Amino acid sequence: MDTESVIQIVLISTAIILLYFLVRSITSDTKMDKPKYSGLARSPEELYHPSDEAISEMEELISKLN
């Protein structure tokens, strides 16, 4: 068996494996019911209390604008 035949076998095997994973990923997306994102925050009351890091970043942004 010469080198060209070995390379062809390796490339064909790789192509078959990649096609298998591609088909499997396409078909698994249709089977799985993913929960849709509602857009609601998990705890919106936490947004009313900014962290110290958020306040310091906001101060830096305001100082850059002035």
C-alpha positions as CSV (number, residue, x, y, z in Angstrom):
1,M,0.0,0.0,0.0
2,D,1.6,3.3,-1.1
3,T,1.4,6.6,0.7
4,E,-1.2,8.1,-1.5
5,S,-3.7,5.3,-0.7
6,V,-3.1,5.7,3.0
7,I,-3.7,9.4,2.8
8,Q,-6.9,8.8,0.8
9,I,-8.2,6.4,3.4
10,V,-7.4,8.8,6.2
11,L,-9.2,11.7,4.4
12,I,-12.2,9.6,3.6
13,S,-12.5,8.4,7.2
14,T,-12.2,11.9,8.5
15,A,-14.9,13.1,6.1
16,I,-17.3,10.3,7.2
17,I,-16.7,11.1,10.8
18,L,-17.3,14.8,10.3
19,L,-20.5,14.1,8.3
20,Y,-21.7,11.9,11.1
21,F,-21.2,14.6,13.7
22,L,-22.8,17.2,11.5
23,V,-25.9,15.1,10.9
24,R,-26.1,14.2,14.6
25,S,-25.9,17.9,15.6
26,I,-28.7,18.8,13.2
27,T,-31.0,16.1,14.3
28,S,-30.4,16.6,18.0
29,D,-31.4,20.3,17.8
30,T,-34.9,19.3,16.6
31,K,-35.4,16.6,19.2
32,M,-34.3,18.7,22.2
33,D,-36.9,21.2,23.5
34,K,-34.9,24.1,24.7
35,P,-36.6,26.5,27.0
36,K,-37.2,29.8,25.4
37,Y,-35.7,32.9,26.9
38,S,-38.4,35.0,28.4
39,G,-36.3,38.2,28.8
40,L,-37.2,38.5,32.5
41,A,-34.5,38.9,35.1
42,R,-34.3,36.2,37.8
43,S,-34.3,38.7,40.6
44,P,-35.1,42.2,39.2
45,E,-35.0,43.8,42.7
46,E,-31.2,43.3,42.7
47,L,-30.9,45.8,39.8
48,Y,-32.0,48.6,42.2
49,H,-28.9,48.1,44.3
50,P,-25.7,48.6,42.2
51,S,-22.5,47.1,43.4
52,D,-19.5,49.2,44.4
53,E,-17.7,48.0,41.2
54,A,-20.6,49.2,39.1
55,I,-20.6,52.6,40.7
56,S,-16.8,53.0,40.3
57,E,-17.1,52.1,36.6
58,M,-19.9,54.6,36.1
59,E,-17.8,57.3,37.8
60,E,-15.0,56.5,35.4
61,L,-17.3,56.7,32.4
62,I,-18.7,60.0,33.6
63,S,-15.3,61.5,34.2
64,K,-14.2,60.5,30.6
65,L,-17.2,62.4,29.2
66,N,-16.4,65.6,31.1
